[in-house]
Amino acid sequence: MNEPLAIHTAATVAGIPSGACVTYIVECADGTLYTGWTNDLPKRIRAHNDGRGARYTRTRRPVRPVYAEIWSDKQAAMSRECHIKQMSRAEKRRLILGKEITTVHDDTE
């Protein structure tokens, strides 16, 4: 897997265009974090907040985007989602705050 094309924090995530393959983290109303991937981040955030998103977020609304990485393709975004979901909460917080130096591993080797 390559490096992400771009990394966005909460302040810049609103500028991600639809059609981009994105791995994202949202913070739920109860303070928990949810990680997913999409090719239309604004639409996906609306779906989460309308109760049509992931089952996990349905009872934890509203959600707000706190982190996103743009990838060149769907497979890369999905692979990164899996990698982030394996992180501890502390590791995710460091990622969100930009304090993690990330090395993205190629799982195909």
NORUR-V959492 format. One record per residue. OMEGA is omega in degrees with one decimal (* if undefined). Layout:
omega=OMEGA
omega=OMEGA
//
This chain:
omega=178.0
omega=174.0
omega=176.9
omega=177.6
omega=179.3
omega=175.5
omega=-179.0
omega=172.8
omega=-177.6
omega=-176.4
omega=-174.3
omega=-175.0
omega=-179.7
omega=-178.2
omega=-178.5
omega=-178.1
omega=174.1
omega=-176.9
omega=178.4
omega=175.7
omega=-169.6
omega=165.9
omega=-173.0
omega=172.2
omega=173.0
omega=172.5
omega=-179.4
omega=-178.0
omega=179.5
omega=177.1
omega=178.1
omega=-179.1
omega=176.3
omega=179.5
omega=177.2
omega=175.0
omega=179.8
omega=172.0
omega=175.7
omega=-173.4
omega=178.9
omega=179.4
omega=-179.0
omega=177.6
omega=176.7
omega=179.6
omega=177.2
omega=-175.8
omega=175.1
omega=-180.0
omega=-179.6
omega=-179.9
omega=-180.0
omega=178.6
omega=-178.7
omega=-174.4
omega=-175.6
omega=-178.8
omega=-177.3
omega=-177.7
omega=-1.2
omega=174.2
omega=175.3
omega=179.8
omega=179.5
omega=-177.3
omega=176.3
omega=174.0
omega=176.5
omega=-178.2
omega=-177.1
omega=-178.7
omega=-177.3
omega=-176.9
omega=178.8
omega=179.3
omega=179.6
omega=179.2
omega=178.6
omega=176.1
omega=179.6
omega=179.9
omega=-179.3
omega=-179.7
omega=178.1
omega=179.6
omega=172.7
omega=177.1
omega=179.5
omega=178.8
omega=177.6
omega=178.4
omega=177.6
omega=177.6
omega=-179.3
omega=-178.7
omega=178.6
omega=-177.6
omega=178.5
omega=171.5
omega=-172.5
omega=168.9
omega=-178.8
omega=-176.1
omega=175.0
omega=-177.2
omega=-177.5
omega=-178.4
omega=*
//
